[in-house]
Amino acid sequence: MTKFEPNFNVPRFPDDEESKKHATIAYIFMLLGLFTGVFWLVGAIWAMVKREDARDTLYEDHYRNIISTFWWGIVMTLLGVFLVFFFIGYLVLLFTWIWSIYRIIAGTARILSNQPYMR
């Protein structure tokens, strides 16, 4: 018996290309945002605005990834800032930055391979 595996190399519908393009733009903004906080916010807002257009497409979970990375990044950054006075805050901030880089690069690599994010 053969296991069916979907072909992720070809977009399923024309809307998939638009969804892919907008998610890629959001990933780029998020990547730039690691160095300038403004683009972090722009990338998240971009994903939030375009998320509905990606519903039921191959790329829907990329939008979820971008948005959750944004919110968890904000929460962890605030926690790190509050804990800076106890030195552990620097470690929390470093961990948050590395974790964000991983999530953004992993998402970008998967979207450029026409694959869903799937944690």
C-alpha positions in Angstrom: 0.0 0.0 0.0 1.4 3.4 -1.0 1.2 6.4 1.2 -0.2 9.5 -0.5 2.1 12.5 -0.1 0.9 15.9 -1.4 3.1 17.7 -3.9 4.0 21.0 -2.1 6.1 22.2 -5.0 3.2 23.5 -7.0 0.7 26.0 -5.6 -2.8 24.6 -5.5 -4.7 27.7 -6.5 -3.9 31.2 -7.8 -4.6 32.6 -4.3 -1.7 30.5 -3.0 0.8 32.7 -4.9 -0.6 35.9 -3.4 -0.6 34.3 0.1 3.0 33.1 -0.4 4.1 36.6 -1.6 2.5 38.4 1.3 3.8 35.9 3.9 7.3 36.2 2.4 7.0 40.0 2.7 6.0 39.6 6.3 8.9 37.3 7.0 11.3 39.9 5.4 9.9 42.6 7.6 10.2 40.4 10.7 13.8 39.6 9.8 14.6 43.3 9.4 12.7 43.9 12.6 15.3 41.9 14.6 17.6 44.9 14.0 15.1 47.7 14.0 11.9 47.2 16.1 9.7 49.2 13.7 9.9 46.5 11.0 9.1 43.8 13.5 5.8 45.6 14.1 5.2 46.2 10.4 5.8 42.5 9.6 3.3 41.5 12.2 0.7 44.0 11.1 1.2 42.9 7.5 0.6 39.3 8.5 -2.5 40.2 10.6 -4.0 42.2 7.7 -3.3 39.6 5.0 -4.1 36.5 7.2 -7.8 36.3 6.1 -6.7 36.2 2.4 -4.7 33.1 3.2 -7.5 31.1 4.8 -7.6 27.5 3.5 -4.4 27.9 1.5 -1.1 26.0 1.8 0.4 29.1 3.5 -2.2 29.7 6.2 0.0 28.4 9.0 2.9 30.7 8.0 0.7 33.6 9.0 0.0 31.9 12.3 3.7 31.4 12.8 4.5 35.1 12.0 1.8 36.4 14.4 2.6 34.0 17.2 6.4 34.8 16.9 5.5 38.5 17.2 3.3 38.1 20.3 5.6 35.6 22.1 8.6 37.8 21.1 6.9 40.9 22.6 6.0 39.0 25.9 9.5 37.5 26.2 11.2 40.8 25.5 9.1 42.6 28.1 9.9 39.9 30.6 13.6 40.2 29.7 13.5 44.0 30.1 12.0 43.7 33.6 14.5 41.1 34.6 17.6 43.0 33.3 18.1 44.3 36.8 18.8 40.7 37.9 21.2 39.9 35.0 18.9 37.0 33.9 17.1 39.5 31.8 20.0 39.6 29.4 19.8 35.9 29.0 16.1 36.0 28.4 16.6 38.8 25.7 19.3 36.8 24.0 17.2 33.6 24.0 14.2 35.5 22.6 16.4 37.0 19.8 17.8 33.6 18.9 14.4 31.9 19.1 12.9 34.6 16.8 15.7 34.2 14.3 15.1 30.4 14.2 11.3 30.8 13.7 11.7 33.4 11.0 14.5 31.6 9.1 12.7 28.2 9.4 9.5 29.8 8.1 11.2 31.6 5.3 13.0 28.4 4.2 9.8 26.4 4.2 7.7 29.0 2.4 10.4 29.3 -0.3 10.1 25.5 -0.7 6.3 25.9 -1.1 5.7 24.0 2.1 3.4 24.8 5.1 5.1 25.8 8.3 3.9 22.9 10.4 5.7 23.3 13.7 
